[in-house]
Amino acid sequence: MRDKLYLKNWMSSNPVRTFIIVLIMAIVSALLFVSMYFSIGLNNSIDNMKQRLGADMMIVPEKSGKEQEALFVSGKPSEFYMKNDVLDKVQKVEGVKQAAPQLYIATLQESCCSFPVQAIGIDFEKDFTIKPWMKQDVKELKDGEILIGNNVSVVDADTLTFFGKKYKVKSKLMKTGLGFDNAIFMNFDTAKKMLQDSIKVHPQKYVPNSEISSILIKKQDNADSEQLTVNLMKSLRGTHTMVVMNKNFVDNLSKEMFSLMKYLKILLTFTLIMAIIVLISIFTVDFKDKEKQMATLRILGITKSKLKSIILKYSVVLSFIGAVIGIGLSILTVKLFSGQIEKSLDLAFMSVNAKEILIISAITLLVVVVIALITQIFNVMKISKDELALTLRGN
């Protein structure tokens, strides 16, 4: 009971200083939490992509590799085309198990979404990347029917409108953590009709005749990826296309994301060092300010060990309050702005689950409390060395 009274008096003796300490702790805990949150989230996203890409490689038009990567990873709308006969050549290459063509249409921002939607025409019979993600079992994708990504919302019953025409939603995909979450899918005939409708909105829009945008390839189990790539390049020579190995662009994305994390860690390290320096200074000034108060307590019979305990509890309480505020605001921020985070990263960011958030919060809380204790260690050592009652008598 007395400890609580001492702590309350100490915190209220200089409200401005107490506020500054809590604020510093809140900033440190927020940066620490956000850093770990993004680190885990990005790792989850990269691992998810490696496991769920479905296709081993893709064929896309020359110089469109980056656009394909952005579409596949974040769902950023893109349009590019190549000749349809490329598909026939791909299917004849030794080592190719399945080849599924796709046709891309970049749509306007519609009422269903707070983002532009990528429309993708698929050969439903040959497809092996979209079907596994359907929530409902769909045997056939008819004209005028669409499949929608997990982030796409149905506004009007089971229909969505694009370029002035309504399309029936046949099924919604499960969360993939890929660009598929921000896309809609339809058969080739429906996609071609949608392209024709898009001319009414974009008169200058190029509309392909018998072209496709990409070919997703699954290799045979015993086929060597590098040898298959060489075989495809030979077969497709002169077609102005390129072979994109999915593993490669995921690895490239990993490097970009980890380079972002490196800068975040540098910022965090700098912040931690500065926080420790500032807190040592503040706690030293605070200790000096409370010397008379502590000396009085010594005269009244409070032992040195008890006094040390009060000082450490004082640090722990302030750091705990700051950490709770910082963690709480961080969780609120990342949840409210998850969409903007995805957009800025150009990545379908995999949310960190509740268990991971609890672990991150616990680690953040522990680190902040330890920092507070470390910065008070010099003052605790001073109590062991000096007799504060003599200080009061000297004054």
N, C-alpha and C positions, 0 to 999 in steps of 0.2 A: 504493500500500500504506500509506504514511504517512498519507495523507488519511483512509483508512478508520479507522486507529488514532485519529487526532485526533477524528473524528466519534463514534466509539464512546466515547471518554473524555468528550467533551462531553455526550453524551446520558445517560451513567451518572453524571455528576458531581452531578446533582440530579434523581433519578428522578421526584419529585412534580411538579416544574415541567415536565419532559418529558411526563409523562402528561397534564397539563392542556392543554398545547399540542396534543398529538395529539387529545385529546377535543374541543377547540374546533373543530379542523379536521374531525373526523368529523361533528360536529353541523352545521357549515356545509355540508359536502358532501352530507349526507343531505337537508337542506332544499332545497338547490339541485337535487339529482337529482329528488326527489319533485315539486318545483314544475314542472320541465321535463317530467317523465314525465306528470303529470296534464294539463298544457297540451297536449301532443301527443296524448295519449289522448282528451281531450275534443274536440279539433279533429277527430280521426279519426272519433269517434262522430257528431258533428254532420254532417260531410261524408258519412258513410256513410248517415245517415238521409235526407239530401237526395237522394241518388242512388237509394236503394232503397225508398222509400215505396210506389212502384207506383201508388197512387191519388192523384189530384189533389186530391180533397176527399172529405168524408164527411158523411153525414146521421146525426145522433144525437138522442136526446131532449133537450128543453130542460134546461139546468143540468147536463148530464152531460159537457160538453166537457172538463173537467179530468180526470174519471175515464177518458174515452176516451184522452186524451193520455198519462196514466200507464200505461194498458194497452198502448198502441201503442209507447211508448218503452221501458218497463221490464218489461212483462208483469205488472204488479200486478193481481191478480184483481179483476174488477168485474162487476156485474150491473145492467143497466137495459134497459128495453123500450119499444117504440113499436108502433103499429098496423101490421099487415102491408100494408095498402093504400097506405101511403106509397111502397112500392117501385113500384107501378103508376104513381103520379103522377110519380115521378122519371124513370122510363123514357120518359115521354111528353115530357119537357122537351127543347127544341131545344138541341143542343150536347153532349148526353150520349151518349157512345160505348158505354160499358159500365157496368152497375150490379150490384154483387154484394152480396147481403144476408149478414149474419152474426148468430149467436145466441150470447150469452155465458153461461157457467156458471162461477161461482167454486167450485172444488173444495176439498177438504181437503188438508192436507199429506200426500202419499202417500209410500210407501217408495221410489219412484223418484227422489225429489227432496228436497233440503234446503230447499225453499221451496214455498209454495202454488202450485198449477198452475191456469192459466186454460184452461178447456175452451171451444172455439169451434166452433159449428156453421156449416158453410159450404155454399153451393150449388156443388157441385164443378164442374158444367158452366159456370156463369157466373163462377167465381172466376178472378181474374187476378193476385192478390197472393201466394198461397201456392204454386201450381203451379210457378213458376219456381225455387223453392228446394228441390224434392224431389231427394234423391240418386238414388232409383230412379224410373224412368218408371212412373207409375200411371195407367192408362186410366180406372179407375172406383173410386170409394170406396164400398164396400158397407156395409150395416148391420153394426154391431159392429166395423168397421175404423177405425183412427185413424192420423193422421200426427203425429209428435212433433217438438217443437223440439230444437235442437242441444244444449241443456243438460239435456234430460230423458233419464234413463238407463233402459234396459230391464233389469229385474231377473230376471224369470222367462221364459226363452226369448224368444219374440217377442210376449209379452202384457204388458199392464199392467192393474191392478185399480183401479177407481174406484167408490165407493159399493157395494162388495161384488160387482161384476160385472167379468168379464175382457173386455178388448178386444184385438183382434189389431193389432199394429203393422205397418202396410203399408209405411211409408217414414219415414226420418228426414230432417229438413230440414238443409240446409247452414247454416253460421253466418251469421246475418243482421246481428247487431249491434243488433237491434230486440227488442221484447218478444216477438216470435214465438219466440225461442229458449227461452222459459220456458212455452210453451203447447202444447196438443194440439188437433188438428183432426179433425172427423168430419162426416158428412153431417147434414142437418137431422133426419131421422128418428131417428138414433142420439142426437143431442143432446137431442131431446124425451124420449126414453126415459131418458136419463141424468138429466134434470130430474125425472122421475117418481121415479126411484130415490133422488134426493137428499132427497125428502120423508121417507124412512125415517130419515135421519140428522138432517135439520132439519125437524121437523114444522111449524114456523111459516113455512117458506120459501114465498115467492110463486112460483107456477108459471104462466107465461103460457100462453095457449091458442093463438092464432094470431098471435103477435107476434114481432118481430125486435128486435135490439139496435142495429144500425147498417147503413148502406148505403155501401159504398165505390164511388166514382165515378171513372171515367176519361173525360176530356173528349175531344171530337173534336179532331183536330190543328189545325184552323183556328178553333176556338172560343176566345173571349176569356174568361179565368177570371173576371174581375170581372162581366162581363155574364151569364155562366152562373150565378154565385152569385145575382145579382139575379133571374134567371128562376126559379131553384129556390125562392128565398124567396117569390116571388109564388105559385108553384104549390102550395107547402106551407103557405100561410097557414091558420092554424086547426088545424094538426095537432100543435101543441106540440112541434115539432122545431126543430133549428138546423143551419145549414150550417157545417162546420168546414173551412177551407182548410188542408191539411197544411203548406204552406209557412209559413203564419202561426204554427202552433204550434211548428214547428222553429225559426223565428226567435225566438219567445218563449223557448224552451228555451235557445237560444244566448245570449240576454241574461242569463238566470239563471246559466248556467255561467260566462260571462265575468265576471259580477259576483263569483262565487266565486273565480275566478282572480285578480281584482283584489285581494281581501283576502289571498290567498296570497302575491301579489307584494309587498304592503305588509309582511307578516310577514317575508318573505325579505329585503327591503331593510333593515328594522330590524335583523334578525339579522346581516347582512353588516356594517353600520355598527358595531354593538356588538362584533362579532368583531374588526374592524380596530382599534378603540380598545383592547380588552382585549389583543390580540396585541402592539400597539405597547408597551403598558405592560409586559407579560411579557418581551418580547424586550429592552426597555431594562434591566429589572432583571437579566435573564440576562446581558446584555452587561457590566453593572457587575460582576456576580459573577465574570465570566471575564476581567476586565481584566488581572489579574496573570498569569493563564495565557497570555494573548495577548502580554503584554509580555515574558514569558520566551521565548516563541517568536520574538519579534522580535530579542531579544538573541542567540538561537541561530542567527540568520541567515535566518529566514523573511521573505520580502518582504511589503510591504503588499498587493500584488495577490494573493499567495498566501493571505494571511490573510483578505482579502475573499472569496476563492473558498471558503475553508473555512466562513466564516459563512453564505454564501449556500447552499452545499451542505447545511449543517446545517438551514437553514430548509426547503429543498426536500425533504430526506429526511423530516423530521417531517410536513410537509404531505402528502407522498405517502402515508405510512403512514396518517395520519388520513383522507385521501380514500378510500383503498382500503377501509378499515373502514366508513366512512360509506356508500359506494356499495354495498358488498357487503351490508350490513344492509338498505339501502333496497330493493335488488332482491329479497332474501329476503322482506321484509315485503309488498311489493306483489304478489308472486306467491302468498304464503300467504293473504293476506286480500283477494284480488281479488273474491271473492263478497260479502264484507261491504262492500267499497267500492261495488260495483254497487248493493247494497241501500240504503246510506246516501245515494247520489246519486240514487236512483230512475231509473237510467239503465242501459241495456245497454252497459256501458263496453267500448269496443274496445281490446283489449290492444295495447300498443306492441310492435312486432316487434323481433327480435334486432338488426337493423341500426340501428334508431332507439335502442335501449338502448346500443349501442356508441358511437354519436355523443353521446348524453347523458352517458355515463360519461367520454368523452374531454373534452368541454366542461367538465364538473364538475371533473375532475382539473386541467385547465389553469387554470381560474378560481381554485381553491384554492391552487395553486402560485404564481400571480401575486400573490394576496393576501399570502401568506407573504413573498414577495420585496419587496413594497411596504412591509410593516411592518418590514422589516429595513434599508430604504434609509437611514434616519437613522443607524443604527449603522455602516453601511458608510462613510457620509460622514464620520463622526467619526474613523474610522481614517485617512482621507485627510488630515484636518485636524490631528489630534494625533499625537504620537509616543508610543506606549504604553510604550516602554522608559524614557522620562523619568518616566512615571507610577510605574513600579516603583521607580526610583531615589528618587523623592520620598517613597514610602512606606517 
